[in-house]
Amino acid sequence: MTLSPDALNTADTLWQRLTEDQPAVAAALAMKVRALPEDWSLRVLGVARPHAALELPATADVPMEIEPYDAADWENCPACGEVANQLCRYHEGYATGYEALNQPLTEASRVDPKVTVADALRRLTEADEAAERGELAAAVERLTGGQG
């Protein structure tokens, strides 16, 4: 994992984002830090002086994701940019959801190239409603047009 060479600047950015995006978590963290004993750096990090801890290397393989997600543009999302060829957790979830919606539409168009998106969505809605009523087998029959 690559961290900013300046841990203090990274901490400032993290704190700013935390107070902006999650003020309750920031308050809880501040209370927890205030309650630490004087020798916290030795107990928690194994170093005698807190400033020595600034040079400790990261040990996790998970990026910090200190920047808030840019939901509108995954190509410019700072969290997505932390690890090459990997989306941040937000955009990974978005892509998974998009794929879950798109997959039935893609499969419907393979079964019947003349099917429209509106038809496929209508069939999926009818199938969901039928499944909720306990009529799943009949819904599958209608969804596939008897090709199952």
C-alpha positions in Angstrom: 0.0 0.0 0.0 1.3 3.4 -0.8 0.7 6.1 1.8 1.5 9.8 1.6 5.1 10.4 2.6 3.8 13.1 4.9 1.7 11.3 7.5 0.7 14.6 9.2 -0.8 15.9 5.9 -2.6 12.6 5.4 -3.9 12.8 8.9 -5.1 16.4 8.4 -6.9 15.4 5.2 -8.4 12.3 6.9 -9.6 14.4 9.8 -11.1 17.1 7.5 -13.0 14.5 5.4 -14.1 12.6 8.5 -15.6 15.8 10.1 -17.3 16.7 6.9 -18.7 13.3 5.9 -19.0 11.5 9.3 -19.1 14.1 12.1 -20.4 11.6 14.7 -17.6 9.2 14.0 -15.1 12.1 14.2 -16.5 13.0 17.6 -16.3 9.4 18.8 -12.7 9.2 17.6 -11.7 12.4 19.3 -13.2 11.1 22.6 -11.4 7.8 22.2 -8.1 9.6 21.6 -8.5 11.9 24.6 -9.1 8.8 26.8 -5.8 7.2 25.8 -3.1 6.9 28.5 0.1 8.9 28.3 2.0 5.8 27.1 -0.4 5.0 24.4 2.2 5.0 21.6 4.1 2.2 23.4 1.0 0.2 24.3 -0.7 0.6 20.9 2.1 0.9 18.4 5.2 -0.4 20.3 7.2 2.8 20.0 8.3 5.0 22.9 7.7 8.4 21.3 4.6 9.2 19.3 6.6 11.1 16.7 8.6 7.8 16.0 5.3 6.3 15.0 5.1 8.7 12.0 7.7 6.6 10.3 6.0 3.2 10.8 5.2 1.4 7.5 1.6 0.4 6.6 0.9 -3.3 7.1 -2.5 -3.7 5.5 -3.1 -4.5 1.8 -6.3 -2.4 1.8 -6.1 1.2 0.6 -7.0 3.9 3.1 -9.7 5.5 0.9 -9.4 8.8 2.7 -11.0 10.8 0.0 -14.8 10.7 -0.3 -16.2 8.8 -3.2 -17.0 10.7 -6.4 -20.2 9.0 -7.2 -20.7 10.9 -10.4 -17.4 9.9 -12.1 -15.6 6.7 -11.2 -12.7 7.7 -13.6 -11.9 10.7 -11.3 -12.7 9.0 -8.0 -9.7 9.4 -5.7 -10.5 6.1 -3.9 -10.6 4.2 -7.2 -7.3 5.7 -8.2 -5.5 4.3 -5.1 -5.2 0.8 -6.5 -4.6 0.2 -10.2 -7.3 -1.7 -12.1 -9.5 -1.9 -9.0 -12.7 0.1 -8.2 -13.3 1.5 -4.7 -15.9 -0.2 -2.6 -18.6 2.3 -3.6 -18.1 1.9 -7.3 -17.6 -1.9 -7.0 -21.0 -2.1 -5.5 -22.4 0.2 -8.2 -20.9 -1.9 -10.9 -22.2 -5.1 -9.3 -25.7 -3.6 -9.1 -25.6 -2.4 -12.7 -24.4 -5.8 -13.8 -27.3 -7.5 -11.9 -29.8 -5.3 -13.6 -28.1 -5.5 -17.1 -27.6 -9.3 -17.0 -31.3 -10.2 -17.4 -31.7 -7.7 -20.2 -28.7 -9.1 -22.0 -30.0 -12.6 -21.6 -33.5 -11.6 -22.8 -32.0 -10.1 -25.9 -30.0 -13.3 -26.6 -33.2 -15.4 -26.3 -35.2 -13.0 -28.4 -33.3 -10.4 -30.4 -36.6 -8.5 -31.1 -37.3 -8.0 -27.4 -37.3 -4.4 -26.3 -35.9 -3.1 -23.0 -39.4 -2.2 -22.0 -40.7 -5.7 -22.7 -37.8 -7.3 -20.8 -38.4 -5.0 -17.7 -42.1 -5.6 -17.9 -41.5 -9.4 -17.9 -39.1 -9.1 -15.0 -41.6 -7.0 -13.0 -44.4 -9.5 -13.7 -42.1 -12.3 -12.7 -41.1 -10.6 -9.4 -44.8 -9.9 -8.6 -45.8 -13.4 -9.4 -42.9 -14.8 -7.3 -44.1 -12.6 -4.4 -47.6 -14.3 -4.8 -46.0 -17.7 -4.8 -46.5 -18.3 -8.5 -42.8 -18.6 -9.4 -43.1 -21.5 -11.9 -45.8 -19.7 -13.9 -43.7 -16.5 -13.8 -40.6 -18.3 -15.2 -42.8 -19.8 -17.9 -44.1 -16.3 -18.9 -40.6 -14.8 -18.6 -39.0 -17.3 -20.9 -42.0 -17.6 -23.2 -42.0 -21.3 -22.8 -38.4 -21.8 -23.7 -37.2 -23.2 -20.4 
